[in-house]
Amino acid sequence: METRRNSYLISKAMRNFLIASILTMAVQQLNIIVDGVIVSNFVNPDALSAINLYQPISLAIMSLCTLFGIGATIRATKAIGERDMFKVEGILSTAIGSVVVVCVIIALLGNLFQDSLISLISSNERLLPYFTSYMQIMVSFSVVTMLNALYSQIVSINGYPKLVTFAIILSAVFNLLLDLLFVGALGMGIAGSAWATIVSVLVGLIYLIYKLRHILSYRLNPIVKSSFKNLKGNMIQGLPLIISNLVLMLMFWMLNTIVQNKQGADGMFVLAICNNLLALGMMFSSGVGSAVMSIGGFLVGQHDMQGLRILVQKSVKLVLVWLIIVVGVIEIFPGFISNIFGANSPELLAYSNQSVRIFVLMLPTILLVLMLANVYQILGFLVLTPIVILTFPLTLIPNLYFWSGCIGQEYLWWAFPSTGLIVLLVTFAITEFFRAKKRNLSVLTLVSTEKVEHSMDISVKANREGVTEVLPEVSSFLSSLMLDKQHILSSNLCIEEIMLNIVDHGGERMSDHYFDLHICSLQGKLHISIKDDGIPFNPLSTTIEQRHIGLNLVHGFCEKIEYKYMYGQNMIFLTWTINN
């Protein structure tokens, strides 16, 4: 195997995805805050409390979306990398159909057992009228919110995360305007807030569906012949994620109870600050994790382990560096954080500063492990993902009792950094067990380090000198595959023409860029992929008259040509059937 890759295109794909992903989460969080402010001011604070009461139901519904939808998008990402569009269509179509069916069942059961559900959530007579009104609408139209989450994932894994960001911003603007109209001007109360949420999400969903019609090279149909097989596969892939979500939800509920009992109101104030800091950290690490899931799944589907190693290494470094900087800033300026959240006495400020300084020591370890869970998921270690995530609550809750009960209540906050260290050590021990069973896996990340035979994986400087330099190596490698002369001639010619086309027509300053060349002989097929970040150009959309002689030769000599524009990159795939 010939390998000489740099991180240029991987880094650009990460930036493309990461900025959009983090911006999306930030807008979503801002949308929630604005929604609460409007309801609290135009109705009353009880209405805001009622919306918060709905959160466990919302999390439960979203967990079902994770089970049937998010697991499907992980499988679909790998299939996109394999360029098996029929398989992608079946997986995603089944996901859409199953989400619709589940939402109909939720709406029916939610209304049928409404009284039981309400009594389970709250018995406060002041809050019940608001909660009932809000819950009825949100449960009845949960299909809108769940489909929006699923379609957002579908758009992202197809390489257009910026469209999701725009859809979220569009929804946020509509939500603000409709809140002011329904709740403020028309006086519809908390029901108006619910309707504003549903309608604004529907606007974003319609936008995504419209855009998908133009960017997908395959069709989405909720009814396909292989639905039951795909449903099983989707649920198996999504099961570790839903288990993790439900356990983390239970952990936060127990955490609230313990801190309230041990530290009282001041403890709950500090915990609220810590939860916001954790949410801030998770916003970034989850963005990196989403990039790993989408880009990494695509690379796994292409059998591009070298690209995956580069992606994971950069992701780990990015998460650690960013979190260490954040922790350092908070350690130096804890009072700034406490004052932002309203610490209104010297005693509370001193207690808050000390506790926050201790808590943030947990962030680098815990968020690194949660990000690595995404890597394990795409690599197929489905059992490992929930085990690693479950280590967090199973360690934290006993640790809280140990530090507060055995050492002293004032030491309760040391349970957090010690939990982070234990979780990291347990994760290391478990991954070492996997490495002992299967050699050639990287430490902690478990990405394969095994050399792939009959493959060439290099980055080429995007100028004529770079192309000229690499052509003899390409020719030598193709000859080593024991191909017949016709395949060697055809593939050599096609590679040269496409590389020169990138150099000559990719746009200004392409000479400062790199493009990636991947050649692989696998299961009787010769696969060649060439990726660049030049001007978008689809060689399949041109007619014979529009093509120059080089592209006409490529179309004539190549058995199968495919093109996809993802993560701001042109991706050309060439395939031949070979004898070996």
ChimeraX attribute file (.defattr): number of C-alpha atoms within 10 A of each C-alpha:
attribute: neighborCount
match mode: 1-to-1
recipient: residues
	/A:1	13
	/A:2	17
	/A:3	14
	/A:4	13
	/A:5	21
	/A:6	17
	/A:7	15
	/A:8	16
	/A:9	22
	/A:10	20
	/A:11	15
	/A:12	15
	/A:13	20
	/A:14	22
	/A:15	16
	/A:16	20
	/A:17	26
	/A:18	23
	/A:19	17
	/A:20	22
	/A:21	24
	/A:22	20
	/A:23	20
	/A:24	23
	/A:25	19
	/A:26	16
	/A:27	17
	/A:28	16
	/A:29	14
	/A:30	13
	/A:31	19
	/A:32	13
	/A:33	11
	/A:34	15
	/A:35	22
	/A:36	18
	/A:37	14
	/A:38	18
	/A:39	24
	/A:40	16
	/A:41	13
	/A:42	17
	/A:43	19
	/A:44	14
	/A:45	14
	/A:46	17
	/A:47	26
	/A:48	21
	/A:49	16
	/A:50	23
	/A:51	20
	/A:52	13
	/A:53	19
	/A:54	19
	/A:55	11
	/A:56	15
	/A:57	15
	/A:58	17
	/A:59	14
	/A:60	15
	/A:61	20
	/A:62	20
	/A:63	22
	/A:64	19
	/A:65	27
	/A:66	27
	/A:67	24
	/A:68	30
	/A:69	32
	/A:70	27
	/A:71	26
	/A:72	31
	/A:73	30
	/A:74	25
	/A:75	23
	/A:76	28
	/A:77	27
	/A:78	26
	/A:79	22
	/A:80	23
	/A:81	20
	/A:82	18
	/A:83	18
	/A:84	13
	/A:85	17
	/A:86	12
	/A:87	17
	/A:88	24
	/A:89	21
	/A:90	24
	/A:91	29
	/A:92	30
	/A:93	22
	/A:94	29
	/A:95	30
	/A:96	22
	/A:97	20
	/A:98	20
	/A:99	23
	/A:100	19
	/A:101	12
	/A:102	18
	/A:103	23
	/A:104	17
	/A:105	12
	/A:106	18
	/A:107	18
	/A:108	14
	/A:109	14
	/A:110	19
	/A:111	15
	/A:112	11
	/A:113	10
	/A:114	16
	/A:115	11
	/A:116	10
	/A:117	16
	/A:118	17
	/A:119	11
	/A:120	9
	/A:121	14
	/A:122	14
	/A:123	10
	/A:124	11
	/A:125	8
	/A:126	11
	/A:127	18
	/A:128	19
	/A:129	14
	/A:130	20
	/A:131	25
	/A:132	18
	/A:133	16
	/A:134	23
	/A:135	25
	/A:136	16
	/A:137	19
	/A:138	22
	/A:139	23
	/A:140	18
	/A:141	19
	/A:142	22
	/A:143	23
	/A:144	21
	/A:145	24
	/A:146	26
	/A:147	22
	/A:148	23
	/A:149	19
	/A:150	23
	/A:151	22
	/A:152	22
	/A:153	21
	/A:154	27
	/A:155	21
	/A:156	26
	/A:157	26
	/A:158	23
	/A:159	23
	/A:160	23
	/A:161	26
	/A:162	20
	/A:163	19
	/A:164	26
	/A:165	24
	/A:166	18
	/A:167	23
	/A:168	27
	/A:169	18
	/A:170	16
	/A:171	26
	/A:172	24
	/A:173	14
	/A:174	19
	/A:175	26
	/A:176	18
	/A:177	15
	/A:178	20
	/A:179	29
	/A:180	20
	/A:181	16
	/A:182	19
	/A:183	24
	/A:184	19
	/A:185	11
	/A:186	11
	/A:187	15
	/A:188	16
	/A:189	20
	/A:190	28
	/A:191	22
	/A:192	23
	/A:193	28
	/A:194	24
	/A:195	21
	/A:196	24
	/A:197	25
	/A:198	20
	/A:199	18
	/A:200	24
	/A:201	25
	/A:202	18
	/A:203	19
	/A:204	26
	/A:205	25
	/A:206	14
	/A:207	17
	/A:208	21
	/A:209	15
	/A:210	11
	/A:211	14
	/A:212	20
	/A:213	12
	/A:214	8
	/A:215	15
	/A:216	14
	/A:217	12
	/A:218	12
	/A:219	15
	/A:220	19
	/A:221	14
	/A:222	18
	/A:223	13
	/A:224	15
	/A:225	9
	/A:226	13
	/A:227	19
	/A:228	12
	/A:229	12
	/A:230	21
	/A:231	24
	/A:232	14
	/A:233	17
	/A:234	26
	/A:235	21
	/A:236	16
	/A:237	25
	/A:238	26
	/A:239	22
	/A:240	21
	/A:241	24
	/A:242	23
	/A:243	19
	/A:244	20
	/A:245	20
	/A:246	14
	/A:247	18
	/A:248	17
	/A:249	16
	/A:250	13
	/A:251	18
	/A:252	14
	/A:253	12
	/A:254	14
	/A:255	18
	/A:256	14
	/A:257	13
	/A:258	19
	/A:259	23
	/A:260	16
	/A:261	12
	/A:262	17
	/A:263	17
	/A:264	12
	/A:265	12
	/A:266	17
	/A:267	22
	/A:268	19
	/A:269	20
	/A:270	26
	/A:271	22
	/A:272	14
	/A:273	20
	/A:274	18
	/A:275	14
	/A:276	13
	/A:277	20
	/A:278	17
	/A:279	14
	/A:280	15
	/A:281	22
	/A:282	21
	/A:283	19
	/A:284	24
	/A:285	28
	/A:286	23
	/A:287	24
	/A:288	27
	/A:289	28
	/A:290	23
	/A:291	28
	/A:292	25
	/A:293	25
	/A:294	27
	/A:295	27
	/A:296	30
	/A:297	30
	/A:298	27
	/A:299	24
	/A:300	21
	/A:301	20
	/A:302	20
	/A:303	19
	/A:304	20
	/A:305	20
	/A:306	22
	/A:307	23
	/A:308	22
	/A:309	19
	/A:310	17
	/A:311	21
	/A:312	22
	/A:313	13
	/A:314	17
	/A:315	22
	/A:316	18
	/A:317	12
	/A:318	15
	/A:319	22
	/A:320	18
	/A:321	12
	/A:322	15
	/A:323	22
	/A:324	15
	/A:325	12
	/A:326	17
	/A:327	22
	/A:328	15
	/A:329	11
	/A:330	19
	/A:331	17
	/A:332	10
	/A:333	13
	/A:334	20
	/A:335	19
	/A:336	13
	/A:337	17
	/A:338	21
	/A:339	14
	/A:340	9
	/A:341	14
	/A:342	12
	/A:343	21
	/A:344	10
	/A:345	10
	/A:346	9
	/A:347	11
	/A:348	17
	/A:349	21
	/A:350	14
	/A:351	17
	/A:352	24
	/A:353	22
	/A:354	16
	/A:355	22
	/A:356	22
	/A:357	21
	/A:358	19
	/A:359	24
	/A:360	23
	/A:361	22
	/A:362	20
	/A:363	22
	/A:364	24
	/A:365	21
	/A:366	24
	/A:367	23
	/A:368	23
	/A:369	25
	/A:370	19
	/A:371	24
	/A:372	25
	/A:373	25
	/A:374	24
	/A:375	24
	/A:376	22
	/A:377	22
	/A:378	24
	/A:379	18
	/A:380	11
	/A:381	15
	/A:382	18
	/A:383	12
	/A:384	18
	/A:385	23
	/A:386	21
	/A:387	17
	/A:388	22
	/A:389	24
	/A:390	18
	/A:391	17
	/A:392	24
	/A:393	21
	/A:394	15
	/A:395	17
	/A:396	21
	/A:397	18
	/A:398	12
	/A:399	19
	/A:400	24
	/A:401	18
	/A:402	16
	/A:403	19
	/A:404	20
	/A:405	14
	/A:406	11
	/A:407	11
	/A:408	11
	/A:409	16
	/A:410	14
	/A:411	16
	/A:412	25
	/A:413	24
	/A:414	19
	/A:415	22
	/A:416	24
	/A:417	20
	/A:418	21
	/A:419	24
	/A:420	25
	/A:421	16
	/A:422	18
	/A:423	24
	/A:424	23
	/A:425	13
	/A:426	16
	/A:427	22
	/A:428	17
	/A:429	13
	/A:430	16
	/A:431	21
	/A:432	17
	/A:433	11
	/A:434	16
	/A:435	17
	/A:436	11
	/A:437	9
	/A:438	11
	/A:439	12
	/A:440	13
	/A:441	18
	/A:442	15
	/A:443	13
	/A:444	18
	/A:445	20
	/A:446	22
	/A:447	19
	/A:448	19
	/A:449	14
	/A:450	12
	/A:451	13
	/A:452	18
	/A:453	12
	/A:454	16
	/A:455	22
	/A:456	21
	/A:457	21
	/A:458	18
	/A:459	22
	/A:460	21
	/A:461	18
	/A:462	24
	/A:463	20
	/A:464	14
	/A:465	11
	/A:466	16
	/A:467	17
	/A:468	14
	/A:469	12
	/A:470	15
	/A:471	16
	/A:472	12
	/A:473	13
	/A:474	21
	/A:475	16
	/A:476	11
	/A:477	18
	/A:478	25
	/A:479	15
	/A:480	10
	/A:481	16
	/A:482	13
	/A:483	16
	/A:484	13
	/A:485	10
	/A:486	10
	/A:487	20
	/A:488	18
	/A:489	15
	/A:490	17
	/A:491	25
	/A:492	16
	/A:493	18
	/A:494	22
	/A:495	22
	/A:496	17
	/A:497	18
	/A:498	17
	/A:499	25
	/A:500	18
	/A:501	14
	/A:502	23
	/A:503	25
	/A:504	15
	/A:505	13
	/A:506	20
	/A:507	13
	/A:508	11
	/A:509	11
	/A:510	20
	/A:511	16
	/A:512	9
	/A:513	17
	/A:514	24
	/A:515	25
	/A:516	25
	/A:517	21
	/A:518	22
	/A:519	26
	/A:520	23
	/A:521	22
	/A:522	15
	/A:523	10
	/A:524	11
	/A:525	14
	/A:526	23
	/A:527	19
	/A:528	22
	/A:529	20
	/A:530	20
	/A:531	23
	/A:532	26
	/A:533	24
	/A:534	21
	/A:535	15
	/A:536	17
	/A:537	18
	/A:538	14
	/A:539	18
	/A:540	14
	/A:541	10
	/A:542	11
	/A:543	9
	/A:544	12
	/A:545	8
	/A:546	11
	/A:547	15
	/A:548	10
	/A:549	11
	/A:550	16
	/A:551	19
	/A:552	17
	/A:553	15
	/A:554	22
	/A:555	17
	/A:556	12
	/A:557	17
	/A:558	16
	/A:559	13
	/A:560	14
	/A:561	16
	/A:562	14
	/A:563	20
	/A:564	21
	/A:565	19
	/A:566	21
	/A:567	25
	/A:568	19
	/A:569	21
	/A:570	21
	/A:571	20
	/A:572	21
	/A:573	17
	/A:574	21
	/A:575	19
	/A:576	19
	/A:577	15
	/A:578	15
	/A:579	12
	/A:580	13
